[in-house]
Amino acid sequence: MPHGPWPHRLHGWFQHFLGRDGAAYTAYQEAFRRAPAAATAACLGYLAARLERLEEAEAWYASAAALAPERGEHHFNLGYVRDLLGRPRQAIAAFDAALGRDPQLDRAWYGKGLAHGTQGEHEAAATALEKAVELQPMNGIAYYHLGMAYHNAGRHQESERIARRLAAFEPRLARQLMRDGEHPQLLSLVAHLEA
């Protein structure tokens, strides 16, 4: 009697647990061959990315998104890999697809903001990053990138406001923003880090 995908999925999980990502990838491939499923494709995308096989990861995440188009996280993962591949336009499209399914997916707003930033679209980057920090108000790295988006868009007062906000809970990132965003007058807010 032929086995379904579950023994292979279980074997893949176990191999991954043991740190054998190559063997896990092979097991999940067999599970997918036996019964294509979004969850299996997502596991394969994750493993391919860990193995630095980004083109394969993109294909697997595209499969996951096609098999379960209602799941925003599959579109997010596709956008993330496309961004790593240096395809910001395609990444933005995937992030938009994720946000169309789950507008509260803060990491998709964050990824969209970074992708716009790499395109030199600093206002669009700021708009997306504003939403990311609204959804995750303690995400220091998102605040840093928002401050830099403001700086690059010529909105220096807003960048300074973000640096002051960041100093309250992420002083090291605040210091970096003060330097990168050219706010040396604010460095006294984080002077205790120099000691």
N, C-alpha and C positions, 0 to 999 in steps of 0.2 A: 504494500500500500504506500503510495507516494506521500511524503511529508509536505505540509504546507510551509508557510514562511516562518512560523513561530520558533521552531528549533534553531533556525539560522539567525533570527533576531536575538534570541536568548544567547546564542553563541557569540554574536557580535557584541552584545552588551558586556558579556563576561570578558572577552578579549580586550575591549576598551578599558574595562575596570582594571585589568592587569597591566595596562599601559602598552598593549600590543595593537596599536591603531591600524597597522597594515592588515593584520589578520581580521580585525574587527570590520574593516572596510570590505574585505573579501566576503565575509559572512553576510553582511548587510546587502551586498550586491546580489548574492544568491537569494536572499529573502525577497528582494525587490523583483528579481527575475520570476520568482514563483507567484508573487502577488503584488503588483505595483500598488504602493500606498504612499500617501503624502508624508506620513510620519517616518517611514523608512527612507524616503528620498531626502528628508530633512536631516536624518542621521548621517546619510552618505555625504550630504553637503558639508555638514559640520566636520566629519572625519577628513574629507578631501581638503578642506581649508586648513585643518591642523597639520596635514601632511604636505601643505604648501602646494597643492595642486588646484590652484584657484580657478582655472578654466573648467575643470571637472566640478568643482564646488558650485560654480555658477550654473552649470547644466543641471545639477541635482536640485539646487534651490528653485530653478525655473520649473522643474518637474513637480516639486512640492507645491509651488504656487498654482500650477495648472491643475493638479489633482485636488487641491483644497483651496480654491480661489477666495473663499470667504475668510481665511485665516491670515490676518494682517502680519503676523510674525514671519510667515514664509516670504512675503513680499519684502519685509524689512531685511531678512537675511540675504535675499537676492540683491537688494540695494547695497548692503554692506560689502558683499564680495565684489560687486561691480565698481564700487568706490575704490577698493583695494587694487583692482585691475586697472585703475586710472581711466574709468569711463564715467565721469561725473554726470553727464546728461542722462545716461541709462540708469545710473544710481538714483537720480532725482525722480525719474519716472517710477521706479520701483518703490521709493519711499512714499511718493504720492499715492500709489496703489495701496500701500500699507495703511496710510492715513485715511484713505477713503473707506477702509474697513474698520479701522480703530483710531479715531482722532485723538485718543488719549495716549497713544503709543509714543511716549516721550523720546525714546531712542530714535524713532523715525524722524521726529522733528530735528533732533540733534544731527543725525546723519545728513538730512536734507540741508541744514544750515552749513555744515562743513563742505558739502559738495558744491553748494552755491559759492561759498568762499573761494574754493579752488578755481572757480570760473571767473573770479573777480566781480561777482555779483553781490556786493557787500550789503546792499539794502535788503535783498531777498534773504541773504544769510542771516542778517539781524532779525528779520521777521520770523524766520523759522526758529532761531535760537531763543527769541523771546518766549515763544510757546514752550520750548523745551524747559526753560528755567521756571516758567509758570507751573508746569506739571511736576517738576522736580526742583523745588526751591533750595535744596541743599547740594545741588550738583555743581561743585566748584569749577570743574573743567568746562562745563557748559557756560557758566558765567564768564570764565576767562575768554572763551571764544566769542561770546556775545560782546564783551568789551573790545576785543580786537576787531570784530565786524563793525562796531560803531566807529572805532578809530579809523579803520580803512575807508569808511564811508564819509569821513570828515565830520562825524558827529562827536566831537571831542568832549563836550559836557556830559553826554550820556556815557561815554567811555569812562570818564572820571567818576561818575556816579556808580558805575559797576565796580570800579576799583575800590571805592570806599565800602560798598556793600560786601565785596569779597574779603576785605580786610577783617571783617567781623567774624568770619568763620573758616576762611582758608587763607591765612596770611601769606603763606609761601606762594600760592597762585596769585594773590593780590600783588605781591612784590614783583613777580614776573610780568604781570599786566602793566604795572606802573613803569617798568623799564621798557617793555615792548611797545606799550601804547604812549610812551613819551609823557609820563606824568611824574617827573622827578620831584615835584613839589609835594607829592603825597607820600614819598618814601618814609617820612617820619612816622607815619601810621604803623609801619612794620619794622621800625628800627630795632626793636627787641630781637628780631631774627638774626641780626648781624653780630650780636654779642656772643 
